[in-house]
Amino acid sequence: MKNRMFFFAALLATAHGAWSQNAERLNEKLEDWYFGTIVMASGDVIECDFAYNPLTIEGLLQFSYEGVNYTAGPSKVSSFSFYDEERNLYRKFQSFPVYSEMTEMTNEIFMEILHETQFISLVGRKTTGLKPGYGFNANAVITQKNVIKGYERYFIDMTTARIHEMTKKEFFKLTSDKKPEIKSFMKEEHVQLNDSAGFIKLMEFYASLKLY
């Protein structure tokens, strides 16, 4: 787990400014286009067609508005949402500030909101990796292509902006101030932490303890 989180932190350290370097290659990597709502960092709200590219660590959004094409990263877009007909689900992505202990800096990154409370948010993002042996460049050298490998879920501490893997150990680290109450609640309600549903139930209970 530590190795994976270290790798994620290392990627965050290099994310600043990376979206502009990858913008010209966005058209080669687009997923399906959707119609939905984009909320800009300026506060402007736009309803239009757009495509989300998760193949950069911070994510990129391409959209067309009033006949003009735009490419923007999470520093420019606060959130975007759409109805995913294939999954029959309304999905929302938000620009989250994520703290990197390596650089002691916070970088913005698009994450899909799976569940949120005032204290902890459960988010998800597609994981990527390099696929070797993809074509040749001008010097006849085998190139690599960035590809989608899977989908991972994380907790974000909304107070510190630190990211944690969705595991039992990390959850109890985040909620250590209420651990006895949570343990008792789990036993009484027979909560299992085998999937997101169990964690979401505990997130709501934790929020109720903190608020009242």
C-alpha positions in Angstrom: 0.0 0.0 0.0 2.8 2.4 0.9 4.4 1.8 -2.5 1.2 2.6 -4.4 0.6 5.8 -2.4 4.2 6.9 -2.8 3.8 6.4 -6.6 0.5 8.4 -6.6 2.2 11.2 -4.6 5.1 11.2 -7.0 2.7 11.6 -9.9 1.0 14.5 -8.1 4.4 16.2 -7.7 4.8 16.3 -11.5 1.2 17.1 -12.3 1.5 20.9 -12.1 1.5 22.2 -15.7 1.4 18.8 -17.3 -2.1 19.3 -18.7 -0.9 22.0 -21.1 1.9 19.7 -22.4 -0.6 17.0 -23.2 -3.4 19.1 -24.6 -2.4 18.7 -28.2 -2.7 14.9 -27.8 -6.1 15.0 -26.2 -8.0 14.1 -29.3 -6.1 10.8 -29.6 -7.2 9.8 -26.1 -10.8 10.9 -25.7 -13.4 8.7 -24.3 -17.1 9.1 -25.2 -18.6 12.6 -25.4 -21.3 13.5 -22.9 -23.8 16.3 -22.5 -23.8 17.8 -19.1 -23.0 20.7 -16.8 -19.6 22.3 -16.3 -18.9 24.7 -13.4 -15.9 26.8 -14.1 -13.6 28.0 -11.3 -14.8 31.5 -12.2 -18.3 30.5 -11.2 -19.7 30.4 -14.7 -22.0 27.4 -15.4 -22.0 25.9 -18.9 -24.3 23.2 -20.4 -22.6 21.6 -23.4 -21.1 18.5 -24.9 -17.7 17.5 -23.4 -15.2 14.7 -23.1 -13.1 13.7 -20.1 -9.6 12.4 -20.6 -8.3 10.5 -17.5 -5.0 9.6 -19.0 -3.1 12.4 -17.3 -2.8 12.3 -13.6 -4.8 15.4 -13.0 -7.3 14.9 -15.8 -8.3 17.0 -18.8 -11.7 18.2 -20.1 -12.4 19.2 -23.7 -15.6 21.0 -24.5 -17.3 23.1 -27.2 -19.2 26.2 -26.2 -20.7 28.7 -28.6 -18.7 27.4 -31.5 -15.3 27.5 -29.7 -13.3 24.5 -28.6 -11.7 24.5 -25.2 -9.3 22.3 -23.3 -9.1 22.8 -19.5 -7.6 21.1 -16.4 -8.8 21.2 -12.8 -7.3 24.6 -12.1 -9.9 26.1 -14.5 -12.9 23.7 -14.0 -14.4 23.4 -10.5 -16.7 20.4 -11.4 -18.5 18.7 -14.2 -21.4 16.2 -14.2 -23.4 14.2 -16.6 -25.9 11.3 -16.9 -24.1 8.1 -17.9 -26.7 6.2 -19.9 -24.5 3.1 -20.2 -24.4 2.8 -16.4 -27.8 4.4 -15.8 -26.2 6.7 -13.3 -25.7 10.4 -12.7 -22.0 11.1 -12.2 -20.2 14.1 -10.8 -16.4 14.9 -11.0 -14.9 17.6 -8.9 -11.5 19.4 -8.8 -10.1 18.3 -5.4 -7.0 19.9 -3.8 -4.8 16.9 -2.9 -1.8 17.4 -0.6 1.5 15.7 -1.5 3.8 15.0 1.4 6.8 14.7 -1.0 6.5 18.3 -2.2 4.5 19.7 0.8 2.3 21.3 -1.9 -1.4 20.9 -2.9 -2.3 20.1 -6.5 -5.8 20.1 -8.1 -6.9 16.8 -9.5 -10.3 15.6 -11.0 -11.9 12.9 -8.9 -15.3 11.3 -9.2 -17.5 11.9 -6.2 -18.8 8.5 -4.9 -20.0 9.9 -1.6 -19.2 13.0 0.4 -19.6 14.3 3.9 -18.3 17.5 5.6 -15.3 15.6 6.9 -14.5 12.7 4.5 -15.2 12.3 0.8 -15.1 8.9 -1.0 -13.8 9.5 -4.5 -12.6 7.4 -7.4 -10.4 7.7 -10.4 -9.2 5.6 -13.3 -5.7 4.3 -12.9 -3.3 4.4 -15.9 -0.1 2.8 -17.0 2.2 2.4 -20.0 1.6 -0.2 -22.6 4.9 -1.1 -24.3 5.3 -2.0 -27.9 2.8 0.4 -29.3 3.9 1.5 -32.8 7.2 3.2 -33.8 8.4 6.8 -33.8 10.4 8.6 -36.5 13.6 6.9 -35.3 12.0 3.4 -35.5 12.0 3.1 -31.7 9.1 1.2 -30.1 6.9 3.7 -28.3 4.6 3.3 -25.3 1.0 4.3 -25.0 -0.8 5.4 -21.8 -3.7 3.1 -21.2 -6.5 2.6 -18.6 -5.7 -0.2 -16.2 -8.5 0.0 -13.6 -10.5 2.1 -11.2 -9.4 2.8 -7.6 -11.2 4.4 -4.7 -9.8 6.8 -2.1 -10.7 8.8 1.0 -9.9 12.5 1.0 -9.7 14.2 4.4 -11.6 17.4 3.8 -9.7 19.2 6.5 -6.1 18.4 5.5 -6.6 17.5 1.8 -4.7 14.3 2.3 -5.6 11.3 0.3 -5.9 7.7 1.7 -6.6 4.4 0.0 -10.1 2.9 0.7 -9.0 0.3 3.3 -10.2 -0.5 6.8 -6.8 0.6 8.2 -6.8 4.0 6.5 -10.5 4.6 7.4 -9.8 4.1 11.1 -6.7 6.3 10.9 -9.0 9.1 9.6 -11.6 8.5 12.3 -9.4 7.7 15.2 -11.0 10.3 17.4 -14.3 8.3 17.3 -13.0 4.8 16.9 -14.7 3.3 20.0 -18.1 4.6 18.9 -17.6 3.4 15.3 -16.5 -0.1 16.4 -19.6 -0.3 18.6 -21.8 0.9 15.7 -20.3 -1.7 13.3 -21.1 -4.5 15.8 -24.6 -3.3 16.4 -25.5 -2.7 12.8 -23.5 -5.7 11.4 -21.5 -3.4 9.1 -19.1 -5.2 6.8 -16.3 -3.4 5.0 -16.2 -5.5 1.9 -17.2 -2.7 -0.5 -18.0 1.0 -0.7 -21.5 0.6 0.9 -20.1 -0.4 4.3 -17.6 2.5 4.3 -20.3 5.0 3.2 -22.5 3.9 6.2 -19.6 4.5 8.6 -18.8 7.8 6.9 -22.4 9.0 7.6 -22.2 7.8 11.2 -18.9 9.5 11.8 -20.3 12.7 10.4 -23.3 12.5 12.7 -20.9 12.1 15.7 -18.9 15.1 14.7 -21.9 17.4 14.0 -23.9 16.6 17.2 
